[in-house]
Each structure stands twice: as C-alpha cells, then as structure tokens.
Amino acid sequence: MLVLVLDLAGTFVFALSGAMAAVRHRLDIFGILVVSFAAATFGGMGRDLLIGAVPPAAIADWRYVATSALAGLLVFYWTPTARQLRAPVLIFDAAGLAFFAVSGSLKACQYGAPPIAAVLLGALTGIGGGMARDILVSEIPTVLRADLYAVAALAGAAIVVTGNLLKLPFGFVTAAGLILCFGLRFIAIRRGWQLPTARWPGEASRPLDAPDHRGSESRDVKLDEPTEK
C-alpha cells in the first residue's frame, strides 16, 4: 500500500510537469495527455519491466492512467493558473522525485533485486519520466545537463536499500530516503547547485562551480518560458 501511495503521488506531480511542457510546445489536448502520461509513468514502467513485474502497474492499474489524465486536463483547462504556480510546482516536482526514487527501490527490493540494481532502479523510476517528456518535445533531457537531479534520486534510493539490508525499521528507512532525496533537490533548486560541466574549446572561461544559465534552471522553471515560433 505504501509503494502504491508513493507511486500515485509521484505520478500526479510528474504528470503536471509533462502537461506543462506540452502546453509550452503548443501541443493539442491529445498531445498533452500523451506527454503527461509518459512523464508520469515511463520510469515506473521501465522498472517493472526490468524486475519482471509484468504487465507494468502503470498500464495494468487504471488509477495510474486516471491520475495522469487528471493532471493533464487540469493543466489544459487552467493553463494561466498553472503558469503562475512555478514555485509550488518545483516543490511538488522535488517531492515527486523523492516518492518515485523511494518507491522504485522498495519495489525492486521486494522483487529480490541485488542492492546495486535496486539503487539504480530507484533512480530510474525517479528520472525516467522526465527524460521521456523532454525527448517527446525534442529537448535534451534536463537530467543530463543541469541540477542535482539524478544524484538526489540515487542518494534517496541508496538510503532505502542500505536500510533494507541492515533490517532497520521500515518506516524510518522510508522517511530517511524521502527526506534526503527531497532535501538535496530542494537545496539544489534554491542555491542553483549543479555538477561540473566541461568547457568547449574557445568558450569563455567560467568557474566550474558557477551557475550555468543555459542549464541551471530547473525543468519546471523552463516550462514557464514562452515558446518562440
């Protein structure tokens, strides 16, 4: 039940980010629903296929489809309001990452995945939807070029898997994974933290720890920018 609740919570907030990306790219209502569903469920479906939990819960359980569709329709009909909720959506996005990273690693452990695999599957659950969303709207996945996104997911998943190996109390381990993942992501958003990037020859020098204004914006901030035709 806990894995289901975490999954559905993450599904809703990531579906919101997918729908906002689709609106920014002027997609019709069907396109919005497709992108919101992909953003909300791609990571979970990849995890389920890799651990043998078939058919994936995202298509076997109607609640996942209904949750992503609800988020897509909310953004479609209340786009002006959604665009004004940039800061709250960033917080929800960080929470969704934590929900998915923890639920993904928990489910992988339940299916007997080795520790390293369980950590990677937890991270995949967290970042997979965002990668699918960006690819569908022809953008380089944000997770590959900005912010402590995958790192936060890996950290949260690692806490869960380590606690499971040490037989620590289930509730404590889950809470610790959620707090660590969410905390890292939230601090990265507030302070503009990101991993170092290589400089292309001829590019103006810039300290490795300085913000990169081409990629340091969180993906949901980027969704609020107008699309140029």
C-alpha positions, 0 to 999 in steps of 0.5 A: 500500500505504501509503494502504491501511495508513493507511486500515485503521488509521484505520478500526479506531480510528474504528470503536471510537469509533462502537461506543462511542457506540452502546453509550452510546445503548443501541443493539442489536448491529445498531445498533452495527455500523451506527454503527461502520461509518459512523464508520469509513468515511463520510469515506473514502467521501465522498472517493472519491466526490468524486475519482471513485474509484468504487465507494468502497474502503470498500464495494468492499474487504471488509477495510474492512467486516471491520475495522469489524465487528471493532471493533464486536463487540469493543466489544459483547462487552467493553463494561466493558473498553472503558469503562475504556480512555478514555485509550488510546482518545483516543490511538488516536482522535488517531492515527486522525485523523492516518492518515485526514487523511494518507491522504485527501490522498495519495489525492486527490493521486494522483487529480490533485486541485488542492492546495486540494481535496486539503487539504480532502479530507484533512480530510474523510476525517479528520472525516467519520466522526465527524460521521456517528456523532454525527448517527446518535445525534442529537448535534451533531457534536463537530467543530463545537463543541469541540477542535482537531479539524478544524484538526489534520486540515487542518494534517496534510493541508496538510503532505502536499500542500505536500510533494507539490508541492515533490517532497520525499521521500515518506516524510518528507512522510508522517511530517511530516503524521502527526506534526503532525496527531497532535501538535496533537490530542494537545496539544489533548486534554491542555491542553483547547485549543479555538477561540473560541466566541461568547457568547449574549446574557445568558450569563455572561461567560467568557474566550474562551480558557477551557475550555468544559465543555459542549464541551471534552471530547473525543468519546471522553471523552463516550462514557464518560458514562452515558446518562440515560433 
